[in-house]
Amino acid sequence: MNEKILLKDHGLKATPSRLSILHYLSTLDAPITAEELFRRLQSQGLDLSTLYRNLNTFVEAGLAKREVGHHKENIYSLIQEEERHFLVCLRCQKKIRLEGCPYHEVNEAIESQTGFRVLDHNTEIYGICPNCQRQEP
């Protein structure tokens, strides 16, 4: 992915901070909190307020998605052409990627029953993985 072109396509200037954040987000397979992203990019001289400002800019420009994670914190990911959904174990934090979108039929049913137009949904589903279930008494 050419980060400079992607930023330009979304009407954004290619600053060093934006390029670093965008590059790192493009390497991830699952959403990440701003705090975790900050820890991983801190060695590049990025400060937390710059990170938050740029993440908000990415969201407003339609480049990134902000959702609420299982600890009620904001999580961020790049918007992909292909939707990505994950099962997240609440005990071990393991993330398992699901194939396809489990929400399409549910969203259609909600729309037909209520007239409400569904525009988006979260990418994470929370539960307990089989390994952690086996460890329960």
N, CA, C and O of each residue as an XYZ file, in Angstrom:
548
protein
N       0.849     -1.174      0.000
C       0.000      0.000      0.000
C       0.896      1.238      0.000
O       1.874      1.312      0.744
N       0.549      2.196     -0.836
C       1.278      3.453     -0.843
C       0.530      4.431      0.060
O      -0.519      4.959     -0.307
N       1.094      4.663      1.254
C       0.426      5.490      2.257
C       0.224      6.927      1.779
O      -0.808      7.532      2.067
N       1.198      7.479      1.053
C       1.080      8.864      0.581
C      -0.110      9.019     -0.359
O      -0.868      9.983     -0.253
N      -0.273      8.076     -1.273
C      -1.384      8.137     -2.217
C      -2.712      7.956     -1.487
O      -3.687      8.648     -1.782
N      -2.750      7.023     -0.533
C      -3.974      6.785      0.229
C      -4.399      8.040      0.992
O      -5.578      8.393      0.997
N      -3.449      8.708      1.632
C      -3.768      9.948      2.340
C      -4.286     11.003      1.368
O      -5.290     11.663      1.633
N      -3.594     11.154      0.247
C      -4.007     12.144     -0.752
C      -5.404     11.833     -1.279
O      -6.215     12.741     -1.460
N      -5.690     10.554     -1.527
C      -7.015     10.149     -2.014
C      -8.123     10.496     -1.027
O      -9.279     10.649     -1.421
N      -7.778     10.623      0.265
C      -8.757     10.970      1.290
C      -8.672     12.453      1.673
O      -9.244     12.880      2.675
N      -7.945     13.229      0.855
C      -7.863     14.673      1.071
C      -6.980     15.087      2.225
O      -7.157     16.169      2.785
N      -6.021     14.232      2.594
C      -5.157     14.510      3.737
C      -3.707     14.719      3.303
O      -3.222     14.082      2.368
N      -3.034     15.621      4.003
C      -1.621     15.878      3.764
C      -0.793     14.730      4.355
O      -1.108     14.213      5.427
N       0.251     14.347      3.651
C       1.098     13.235      4.088
C       2.196     13.733      5.019
O       3.325     13.970      4.588
N       1.858     13.893      6.304
C       2.855     14.300      7.293
C       3.588     13.059      7.802
O       3.079     11.947      7.662
N       4.770     13.230      8.389
C       5.486     12.068      8.938
C       4.663     11.294      9.977
O       4.692     10.063      9.992
N       3.936     12.000     10.838
C       3.123     11.322     11.854
C       2.017     10.501     11.205
O       1.798      9.346     11.572
N       1.323     11.095     10.245
C       0.244     10.370      9.571
C       0.773      9.156      8.830
O       0.147      8.096      8.844
N       1.910      9.301      8.189
C       2.490      8.170      7.463
C       2.851      7.042      8.416
O       2.616      5.874      8.108
N       3.419      7.379      9.570
C       3.785      6.346     10.557
C       2.557      5.626     11.086
O       2.533      4.397     11.162
N       1.530      6.399     11.453
C       0.307      5.811     11.997
C      -0.367      4.944     10.944
O      -0.762      3.812     11.225
N      -0.498      5.467      9.748
C      -1.156      4.736      8.667
C      -0.397      3.452      8.334
O      -1.003      2.397      8.147
N       0.930      3.549      8.262
C       1.720      2.353      7.956
C       1.511      1.285      9.024
O       1.317      0.112      8.702
N       1.551      1.686     10.293
C       1.393      0.696     11.349
C      -0.009      0.086     11.326
O      -0.158     -1.130     11.449
N      -1.033      0.922     11.170
C      -2.403      0.392     11.100
C      -2.555     -0.591      9.943
O      -3.305     -1.560     10.050
N      -1.854     -0.350      8.845
C      -1.977     -1.233      7.679
C      -1.362     -2.606      7.916
O      -1.647     -3.545      7.173
N      -0.519     -2.736      8.941
C       0.115     -4.025      9.232
C      -0.719     -4.885     10.176
O      -0.433     -6.068     10.359
N      -1.750     -4.289     10.775
C      -2.543     -4.993     11.787
C      -3.647     -5.822     11.165
O      -4.201     -5.478     10.120
N      -3.951     -6.918     11.831
C      -5.042     -7.786     11.378
C      -6.311     -7.551     12.193
O      -7.379     -8.049     11.835
N      -6.202     -6.795     13.292
C      -7.348     -6.567     14.172
C      -7.297     -5.136     14.701
O      -6.234     -4.515     14.686
N      -8.419     -4.604     15.167
C      -8.433     -3.247     15.722
C      -7.503     -3.118     16.925
O      -7.170     -4.103     17.583
N      -7.093     -1.876     17.195
C      -6.145     -1.594     18.276
C      -6.590     -0.344     19.019
O      -7.197      0.548     18.427
N      -6.293     -0.275     20.314
C      -6.599      0.941     21.071
C      -5.552      2.003     20.748
O      -4.444      1.688     20.316
N      -5.916      3.253     20.962
C      -4.969      4.346     20.743
C      -3.783      4.215     21.699
O      -2.650      4.514     21.324
N      -4.036      3.775     22.920
C      -2.959      3.640     23.902
C      -1.950      2.580     23.478
O      -0.743      2.779     23.615
N      -2.442      1.452     22.962
C      -1.528      0.406     22.490
C      -0.768      0.888     21.263
O       0.431      0.641     21.139
N      -1.446      1.564     20.369
C      -0.796      2.122     19.189
C       0.274      3.124     19.604
O       1.358      3.152     19.021
N      -0.019      3.941     20.600
C       0.947      4.906     21.118
C       2.190      4.198     21.663
O       3.316      4.605     21.380
N       1.979      3.142     22.442
C       3.126      2.391     22.994
C       4.016      1.848     21.880
O       5.242      1.846     21.993
N       3.386      1.390     20.808
C       4.150      0.798     19.713
C       4.846      1.842     18.839
O       5.856      1.537     18.205
N       4.321      3.067     18.799
C       4.899      4.107     17.943
C       5.667      5.173     18.722
O       6.243      6.077     18.115
N       5.686      5.087     20.040
C       6.305      6.096     20.881
C       7.780      6.295     20.558
O       8.283      7.415     20.648
N       8.476      5.238     20.186
C       9.906      5.343     19.875
C      10.161      6.205     18.643
O      11.296      6.618     18.406
N       9.129      6.481     17.860
C       9.278      7.318     16.671
C       9.056      8.796     16.994
O       9.000      9.626     16.086
N       8.931      9.127     18.269
C       8.782     10.516     18.689
C       7.366     11.046     18.596
O       7.153     12.257     18.647
N       6.410     10.171     18.463
C       5.010     10.563     18.347
C       4.433     10.794     19.738
O       4.605      9.954     20.621
N       3.751     11.922     19.950
C       3.116     12.142     21.256
C       1.645     11.746     21.184
O       1.061     11.653     20.104
N       1.062     11.516     22.356
C      -0.292     10.977     22.433
C      -1.330     11.916     21.829
O      -2.258     11.453     21.166
N      -1.197     13.211     22.042
C      -2.197     14.133     21.496
C      -2.147     14.153     19.969
O      -3.187     14.260     19.318
N      -0.952     14.051     19.396
C      -0.818     13.985     17.931
C      -1.465     12.705     17.404
O      -2.135     12.718     16.372
N      -1.260     11.610     18.115
C      -1.851     10.340     17.705
C      -3.381     10.439     17.708
O      -4.023     10.078     16.721
N      -3.963     10.922     18.797
C      -5.420     11.050     18.866
C      -5.950     11.987     17.787
O      -6.960     11.690     17.147
N      -5.282     13.106     17.582
C      -5.721     14.064     16.572
C      -5.726     13.420     15.186
O      -6.671     13.594     14.416
N      -4.663     12.677     14.876
C      -4.579     12.027     13.570
C      -5.574     10.876     13.432
O      -6.147     10.690     12.358
N      -5.788     10.112     14.481
C      -6.804      9.050     14.412
C      -8.181      9.645     14.156
O      -8.946      9.120     13.347
N      -8.498     10.741     14.842
C      -9.793     11.409     14.606
C      -9.887     11.927     13.176
O     -10.946     11.844     12.554
N      -8.796     12.456     12.657
C      -8.766     12.931     11.270
C      -8.991     11.778     10.309
O      -9.732     11.917      9.336
N      -8.357     10.635     10.570
C      -8.536      9.451      9.720
C      -9.997      8.995      9.731
O     -10.547      8.636      8.690
N     -10.622      9.009     10.910
C     -12.022      8.595     11.025
C     -12.915      9.559     10.254
O     -13.776      9.126      9.488
N     -12.718     10.863     10.449
C     -13.532     11.873      9.765
C     -13.372     11.802      8.246
O     -14.317     12.082      7.510
N     -12.181     11.430      7.776
C     -11.916     11.349      6.342
C     -12.396     10.033      5.735
O     -12.343      9.863      4.517
N     -12.866      9.094      6.571
C     -13.329      7.806      6.071
C     -12.208      6.827      5.781
O     -12.389      5.873      5.025
N     -11.053      7.061      6.381
C      -9.898      6.197      6.187
C      -9.820      5.118      7.267
O      -9.358      4.005      7.014
N     -10.275      5.458      8.464
C     -10.228      4.529      9.595
C     -11.603      4.442     10.240
O     -12.476      5.282     10.022
N     -11.762      3.403     11.034
C     -13.017      3.139     11.730
C     -12.738      3.160     13.231
O     -11.745      2.598     13.694
N     -13.627      3.818     13.991
C     -13.534      3.830     15.457
C     -14.720      3.050     15.989
O     -15.866      3.308     15.621
N     -14.432      2.095     16.861
C     -15.472      1.291     17.490
C     -15.217      1.268     18.988
O     -14.205      1.788     19.459
N     -16.126      0.671     19.731
C     -15.962      0.512     21.168
C     -15.589     -0.933     21.434
O     -16.309     -1.849     21.035
N     -14.456     -1.142     22.114
C     -13.976     -2.483     22.442
C     -14.648     -3.038     23.687
O     -15.503     -2.385     24.285
N     -14.259     -4.244     24.071
C     -14.938     -4.918     25.179
C     -14.662     -4.286     26.549
O     -15.403     -4.541     27.497
N     -13.621     -3.477     26.668
C     -13.377     -2.749     27.918
C     -13.925     -1.324     27.827
O     -13.571     -0.460     28.629
N     -14.797     -1.091     26.835
C     -15.455      0.197     26.597
C     -14.462      1.281     26.155
O     -14.736      2.473     26.293
N     -13.311      0.859     25.625
C     -12.340      1.803     25.092
C     -12.499      1.876     23.573
O     -12.992      0.936     22.949
N     -12.086      2.982     22.992
C     -12.136      3.096     21.540
C     -11.058      2.217     20.918
O      -9.926      2.172     21.399
N     -11.420      1.525     19.852
C     -10.462      0.752     19.077
C     -10.523      1.251     17.637
O     -11.572      1.687     17.164
N      -9.397      1.182     16.954
C      -9.275      1.744     15.615
C      -8.743      0.707     14.637
O      -7.948     -0.162     14.994
N      -9.199      0.820     13.400
C      -8.680     -0.013     12.318
C      -8.894      0.734     11.015
O      -9.759      1.605     10.920
N      -8.105      0.389     10.021
C      -8.301      0.966      8.702
C      -9.555      0.384      8.090
O      -9.874     -0.784      8.311
N     -10.265      1.185      7.326
C     -11.433      0.682      6.612
C     -10.927     -0.090      5.403
O     -10.170      0.435      4.587
N     -11.348     -1.325      5.302
C     -10.936     -2.209      4.227
C     -12.102     -2.440      3.285
O     -13.261     -2.312      3.680
N     -11.798     -2.777      2.048
C     -12.876     -3.134      1.119
C     -13.603     -4.379      1.611
O     -14.826     -4.478      1.513
N     -12.841     -5.315      2.135
C     -13.400     -6.557      2.664
C     -13.626     -6.395      4.161
O     -12.692     -6.082      4.900
N     -14.863     -6.607      4.616
C     -15.143     -6.499      6.045
C     -14.399     -7.587      6.804
O     -14.258     -8.713      6.328
N     -13.920     -7.228      8.003
C     -13.228     -8.189      8.846
C     -13.905     -8.220     10.207
O     -14.165     -7.180     10.812
N     -14.185     -9.434     10.680
C     -14.828     -9.615     11.974
C     -14.016    -10.613     12.796
O     -13.393    -11.524     12.251
N     -14.033    -10.425     14.120
C     -13.207    -11.237     15.005
C     -13.996    -11.719     16.202
O     -14.839    -11.003     16.742
N     -13.709    -12.950     16.611
C     -14.161    -13.463     17.895
C     -13.048    -13.118     18.879
O     -11.877    -13.370     18.595
N     -13.396    -12.545     20.038
C     -12.400    -12.148     21.029
C     -12.709    -12.869     22.329
O     -13.808    -12.748     22.871
N     -11.727    -13.626     22.828
C     -11.898    -14.316     24.107
C     -11.704    -13.310     25.242
O     -10.683    -12.626     25.306
N     -12.686    -13.228     26.132
C     -12.624    -12.285     27.242
C     -11.652    -12.725     28.334
O     -11.329    -11.939     29.225
N     -11.188    -13.957     28.277
C     -10.224    -14.431     29.289
C      -8.788    -14.292     28.814
O      -7.975    -13.658     29.486
N      -8.461    -14.879     27.659
C      -7.066    -14.883     27.190
C      -6.780    -13.810     26.141
O      -5.630    -13.627     25.743
N      -7.813    -13.102     25.692
C      -7.713    -12.020     24.697
C      -7.365    -12.504     23.288
O      -7.066    -11.696     22.409
N      -7.404    -13.816     23.076
C      -7.143    -14.367     21.744
C      -8.179    -13.835     20.763
O      -9.361    -13.735     21.095
N      -7.733    -13.492     19.546
C      -8.642    -13.023     18.505
C      -8.611    -13.999     17.345
O      -7.546    -14.381     16.862
N      -9.806    -14.399     16.905
C      -9.947    -15.334     15.799
C     -10.739    -14.634     14.707
O     -11.854    -14.168     14.943
N     -10.167    -14.561     13.519
C     -10.844    -13.892     12.412
C     -11.925    -14.797     11.830
O     -11.699    -15.983     11.590
N     -13.106    -14.214     11.609
C     -14.215    -14.933     10.990
C     -14.177    -14.714      9.484
O     -13.795    -13.644      9.012
N     -14.567    -15.713      8.753
C     -14.697    -15.563      7.301
C     -16.068    -14.975      7.015
O     -17.064    -15.417      7.587
N     -16.127    -14.008      6.156
C     -17.399    -13.402      5.795
C     -17.935    -12.508      6.893
O     -17.280    -12.283      7.910
N     -19.140    -12.001      6.672
C     -19.779    -11.097      7.631
C     -21.006    -11.768      8.232
O     -21.954    -12.082      7.514
N     -20.995    -11.993      9.556
C     -22.146    -12.634     10.189
C     -23.326    -11.693     10.391
O     -24.375    -12.126     10.868
N     -23.185    -10.426     10.042
C     -24.216     -9.434     10.335
C     -25.165     -9.119      9.186
O     -26.234     -8.558      9.426
N     -24.818     -9.456      7.950
C     -25.636     -9.033      6.822
C     -27.101     -9.450      6.955
O     -27.993     -8.619      6.782
N     -27.359    -10.710      7.258
C     -28.746    -11.175      7.387
C     -29.444    -10.527      8.574
O     -30.622    -10.181      8.488
N     -28.726    -10.359      9.681
C     -29.295     -9.717     10.866
C     -29.651     -8.267     10.546
O     -30.732     -7.797     10.898
N     -28.733     -7.558      9.874
C     -28.994     -6.164      9.514
C     -30.212     -6.043      8.600
O     -31.029     -5.140      8.776
N     -30.339     -6.939      7.634
C     -31.496     -6.920      6.730
C     -32.791     -7.162      7.507
O     -33.803     -6.513      7.242
N     -32.764     -8.087      8.458
C     -33.954     -8.368      9.263
C     -34.328     -7.156     10.113
O     -35.506     -6.817     10.231
N     -33.325     -6.503     10.704
C     -33.576     -5.303     11.508
C     -34.211     -4.219     10.642
O     -35.171     -3.567     11.051
N     -33.667     -4.035      9.448
C     -34.196     -3.005      8.552
C     -35.638     -3.297      8.141
O     -36.477     -2.397      8.137
N     -35.926     -4.554      7.796
C     -37.283     -4.876      7.346
C     -38.292     -4.803      8.495
O     -39.449     -4.440      8.280
N     -37.861     -5.146      9.714
C     -38.771     -5.135     10.857
C     -39.006     -3.736     11.416
O     -40.088     -3.445     11.925
N     -38.005     -2.874     11.327
C     -38.093     -1.581     12.014
C     -38.084     -0.373     11.093
O     -38.479      0.718     11.503
N     -37.635     -0.552      9.842
C     -37.487      0.589      8.955
C     -36.214      1.372      9.220
O     -35.918      2.341      8.522
N     -35.458      0.951     10.231
C     -34.200      1.589     10.586
C     -33.147      1.175      9.563
O     -33.000     -0.016      9.289
N     -32.414      2.124      8.995
C     -31.374      1.800      8.016
C     -30.051      1.596      8.748
O     -29.503      2.554      9.294
N     -29.530      0.381      8.773
C     -28.273      0.055      9.442
C     -27.122      0.492      8.543
O     -27.035      0.081      7.386
N     -26.242      1.326      9.085
C     -25.101      1.826      8.320
C     -23.796      1.139      8.678
O     -22.880      1.083      7.857
N     -23.698      0.616      9.894
C     -22.433      0.032     10.322
C     -22.679     -0.908     11.495
O     -23.766     -0.922     12.073
N     -21.673     -1.686     11.838
C     -21.722     -2.572     12.994
C     -20.300     -2.829     13.461
O     -19.343     -2.556     12.735
N     -20.160     -3.352     14.671
C     -18.823     -3.609     15.209
C     -18.193     -4.830     14.566
O     -18.871     -5.686     13.996
N     -16.869     -4.881     14.676
C     -16.136     -5.983     14.064
C     -15.765     -7.069     15.061
O     -15.243     -8.110     14.662
N     -16.022     -6.855     16.350
C     -15.627     -7.839     17.349
C     -16.851     -8.433     18.051
O     -17.811     -7.732     18.369
N     -16.784     -9.741     18.279
C     -17.805    -10.482     19.011
C     -17.084    -11.094     20.214
O     -16.032    -11.712     20.053
N     -17.638    -10.928     21.413
C     -16.939    -11.324     22.634
C     -17.523    -12.588     23.238
O     -18.734    -12.806     23.215
N     -16.634    -13.420     23.780
C     -17.053    -14.657     24.414
C     -15.863    -15.350     25.048
O     -14.862    -14.712     25.372
N     -15.974    -16.650     25.224
C     -14.919    -17.463     25.829
C     -14.507    -18.520     24.812
O     -15.347    -19.276     24.324
N     -13.212    -18.576     24.491
C     -12.718    -19.517     23.484
C     -12.769    -20.958     24.010
O     -12.841    -21.166     25.221
N     -12.732    -21.951     23.114
C     -12.804    -23.359     23.549
C     -11.708    -23.734     24.546
O     -11.974    -24.483     25.486
N     -10.500    -23.239     24.369
C      -9.405    -23.577     25.272
C      -9.702    -23.070     26.686
O      -9.512    -23.808     27.653
N     -10.163    -21.829     26.822
C     -10.488    -21.292     28.136
C     -11.690    -22.001     28.747
O     -11.756    -22.148     29.967
N     -12.647    -22.447     27.923
C     -13.791    -23.195     28.424
C     -13.355    -24.517     29.042
O     -13.898    -24.948     30.059
N     -12.365    -25.159     28.417
C     -11.850    -26.442     28.951
C     -11.158    -26.248     30.286
O     -11.090    -27.181     31.087
N     -10.645    -25.054     30.540
C      -9.932    -24.790     31.793
C     -10.868    -24.429     32.940
O     -10.429    -24.299     34.083
N     -12.185    -24.262     32.634
C     -13.147    -23.934     33.688
C     -13.356    -25.140     34.585
O     -13.333    -26.275     34.107
N     -13.562    -24.914     35.893
C     -13.786    -26.046     36.819
C     -15.141    -26.685     36.586
O     -15.496    -27.645     37.270
